[in-house]
Amino acid sequence: MADTRIDEGAETGRRTWRFWAALVIVPVALFILISLGTWQVNRLHWKEALLADIQQRSTAAPVDIPELERLLTSGEAVDYRHATATGRYLNDKERHFLATFQGQSGFYLYTPLELADGRYILVNRGFVPYDRKEPETRPESFVQGEQTVTGLARAELTEKPSSLVPDNDETANIFYWKDRARMAASVDLPADRVLPFFLDADATPVAGGLPKGGVTQIDLPNNHLQYVITWYGLAFALVAVVLAGLIRRKSR
């Protein structure tokens, strides 16, 4: 009989200890889950606003180079902004960026466009297949004279996107990431005369069909709603489990 009372007392003690532990842990866990859910709600609103802004920028009437410079100087985004530029391609200075387009491996051609004021902008003219990398395989792609290019302005990268990305091979003219400064320097363009952004040409057909323009993909993932549902769902489940436990405890 004494042993039974001792066992019952020990069990009561364990239940009491678990109750007080839960009283501390559950509110903390609930606070964390709700905070994470709320954070994702804010991220969702931010991403939706960003996508709407990019949509507006990319579909608005194209702006010229001076307007892009003004926007950049004032701190506004130039990335994905519909823009136009007029100048002369320096075809002998094109740079090759390793890429995949529509399931095919190859290169994007970045060619300096010399503007009327003597400055340059690197234009992503579009895609050529892997076996058409060398200029002699596509002489028709070298347009001459003054050209007007319309497309999307793209911001430059200030550093390599990831340590997993290989270093650019300037000797072989193969770039693995868009290092604007090195692209320009590797063909002896003066750094102070190269504009600090790119221009991705649109899909306007060119002689011979190469390069294929319109390669810019606006595909920013927006999974924040799933995360909102996950974190708030876990918070709801935690509350349900606690309530079920309290009801069971009361019935005992």
N, C-alpha and C positions, 0 to 999 in steps of 0.2 A: 504493500500500500504506500509506503514511504517512497519507494522507487518511482511509483506511478506519479505521486505528487511532484517529485523532483523533475521527472520527464515533462510533465505538464507545465511546470514553472519555466523550464528551459525553453520549451516551445513558445510559451507566451513571451519570454524575453527576446527570442529570435524574431517573433512577429513584431514586437514593439520596435526592435532595432531596425527592421526592414521598413516599417512605417515611417520612422523619423528620417531614415536615409532617403526614402522616396520623397519625403516632404522637402528635402533640400535639392535632390538631383532633378526631380521632374520640372520644377519651375525654371531651373537653369537650362535644361534641355529644350523646354518649350520656348524660352526666350531666344535661344540660338536658332531654332528652326524658323520661328516667325521673323527674326531679323534677316536670315538668309532669304526667305521668301520675299520680304519687303525690298531687300536689296535687288533681287531679280526683277521685281516690278519696276523699280527705278531704271534698271538696265534696259528693260523692255521698252519703256518710254523713250529712253535715249537712243536706242537702236532704230526705233520706228521714225524718230525725228531725223536721224542721220540718213536713213534710206530715202525719206521724202526729200531731204535737201539735195542728195545726190541725183535723184530723179529730176528735180527742178533744174539743177545745174546742167545735166547732160542733155536735156531736151529744149533748153532755152535757145534763143537766137545766138549764133556764135559771136564771141567777142574777139577783138584783135589783140595783138601783142601788147601794145601800150596799156590796154585795160587789164590784161592779165598781170602785168607788172604792178599796176596801181593796186589791184586786189591783194597781191602778195605783200606789197609794202604796208598795206593797211591791216594786215593780219588775217585777211579772209582766205578761205580755202580756194585753191585753184584746181585741186584734184577733181577729175571727171567733169570739168567745166567745158562746155561746147565752145570751141575756139577755131580761129583761122589765122593763117600766116602766108605771106607771099615772099618768094625768094628764088634762089637758084641752088639746086642740089649739087653738092660736092660728091659725085658718085664714086670717086676713087678713094673716099675716106669712110665708106660705110663700115659699120661695126655689126657683128653677128651675135645675137642673143639666143642661146639654146632654148627651144620651146616646143610645145606640142599644140597643134591646132586641128580641131575636128578629127581627133584620133590619129593624126599623122605627125611624126617627129620631123623636126627641121629647125629653122631659125627665123627670128624676127630681124628685119633689116633696119638698123638705126643709122640714118644718113644725115649729116649736117646740112641744114638749109641756111644758106647765106642770105641775110636780109639786106634791104636797101641801105641801111645805115652801117653795114659792115660787121654786124654781130651775127651770131649763129644760134640756131635752135636744133637740137637733135630730134629728128622726126622718126618715129617708128612707122615705116612705110607699110609694114605688113609681113606676111609669112611666105617663106619659100621652103619646099621640101628639102630633106637632108642632102639629097644628091644634086641639088641646084644651089648649093652654098657658094661655090666659086663663081665669080662674075662672068667668066668666059662661057658658062653654061646657059646664061640668060642675058645676052647683050641687049635684048629688047627692053629690059627693065630699066635701063639707064636713060631716063627722060632728060632732055636738054632744054635750055632756055628758062625763062621765068615760069614758075609754077605757083598756083594757089592751092594750099592744102587746108582742108577742113577736117576736124576730128575732135578728140578729147584731150585736154591738157592733163598731164600726169605729174604729180609731185615727185621730186627726186628722193632717193633713199640716202640717208646719211651714214648707214653702216650695213654690213652684210646681214640679211634677215635671220640667219641661223648659222651656228657652227657646223651644221651638217651640209651646208651649201659649199661646193668646192670654190677655191679661189679662181678668179678670172684668169684665163690664159690669153694674155694680150699678144704673145708671139704667134699663136695659132689663130688669133682673132676669134676666140670663142669666149663669150661672157656668160657667166652662170647667174649673175645678179646685176641689176641695173645701176652700175656705178657711173653716174653721169660724168663726174670729174675725170675718171680714168679713161672713159670712152673718148672724151674730148682730147685729153693729153696724149693719148696713144696715137692720134693722127695730127699732133702738133697744132691744135687749135689753142689760141691764147685764152687762158682761164678767165680773164676779166671781160671777155667778149662773148662768152657762151652763156645763154640764158639759163637760170636755175630751175628749169622744169623741162619736161618732154612734151611732145605732141604726138598722139597716136592717130594716124590717118584713118579716115572712115573707109567704107567699103566701095567708094567710087572706083569703077573698073579702070585698069591701066592697060597700056599696050602689051600684048602678049599674055595677059592674065596674071603676071607675077610682078611684084609681090601682091598677095591677097590682103587687102586692107580690112578694117573693121574687126580687128582681133581682140579689142578690149572687152573683157568680161567683167560685168558688174554683178558680183555674186557674193555678197556679204551674208554669212549665216546669221539667222535670227532664231535661236533656240530658247530664248529666255522664257517664253510662255511655258514650255515644258518644265523648266526649272522651277518656275513659280508654282505650278501644280504639284511638283514633287515635294518641295519643302513645306508648303501649306498642307499638303496631303499627309505628310509624316507628322506634322503638328496635330492635325485632327485625329490621326490614328493614336497618337500618344495620349491625348485627352480621353479618347474612347476607352483605351486600355485602363487608364487610371480610374475612370468612373466605374468601369466594370469591376475593378478590384475593390473599390470602396463599397459598392453594393453587395458584393460577396462577403466582405468583412462584416458589414452591418447585419447581414442575414445570419452569420454565425453567432 
